[in-house]
């Protein structure tokens, strides 16, 4: 699903314009990125968590030439799915209420 398709779904379920839905999506994405960039975890209970993980600097060998190559330290964005999301995807006891589009048990 593309961001534009998501905006159409949100606009119809939330009874707002597609333009407003696109603004909400952009604001949510920017807020998640900014918060994670500051080192904080973003937890959406039932859906999942966004957080940063670190990779330390290391040295590897180039397989073609055999010379040492330095791999710089970096931050990796990660997502961990929540229980309700996992259950909904696996169609266990959690279902989505068609009227509210929220997870129910």
NORHUTA-V6575 format. One record per backbone hydrogen bond with DSSP energy under -1.0 kcal/mol. NH is the residue of the N-H (numbers start at 1). CO is the residue of the C=O. If there is no record, write none. Layout:
nh->NH co->CO
nh->NH co->CO
This chain:
nh->6 co->2
nh->7 co->3
nh->8 co->4
nh->9 co->5
nh->10 co->6
nh->11 co->7
nh->12 co->8
nh->13 co->9
nh->14 co->10
nh->16 co->11
nh->21 co->17
nh->22 co->18
nh->23 co->19
nh->24 co->20
nh->25 co->21
nh->26 co->22
nh->27 co->23
nh->28 co->24
nh->29 co->25
nh->30 co->26
nh->31 co->27
nh->32 co->28
nh->33 co->29
nh->34 co->30
nh->35 co->31
nh->36 co->32
nh->37 co->33
nh->38 co->34
nh->39 co->36
nh->40 co->35
nh->42 co->50
nh->44 co->48
nh->47 co->44
nh->48 co->44
nh->49 co->80
nh->50 co->42
nh->51 co->78
nh->53 co->76
nh->55 co->74
nh->58 co->71
nh->60 co->69
nh->62 co->67
nh->66 co->62
nh->69 co->60
nh->71 co->58
nh->74 co->55
nh->76 co->53
nh->78 co->51
nh->80 co->49
nh->82 co->47
nh->85 co->46
nh->86 co->82
nh->87 co->83
nh->88 co->84
nh->89 co->85
nh->90 co->86
nh->92 co->87
nh->95 co->104
nh->97 co->102
nh->101 co->97
nh->104 co->95
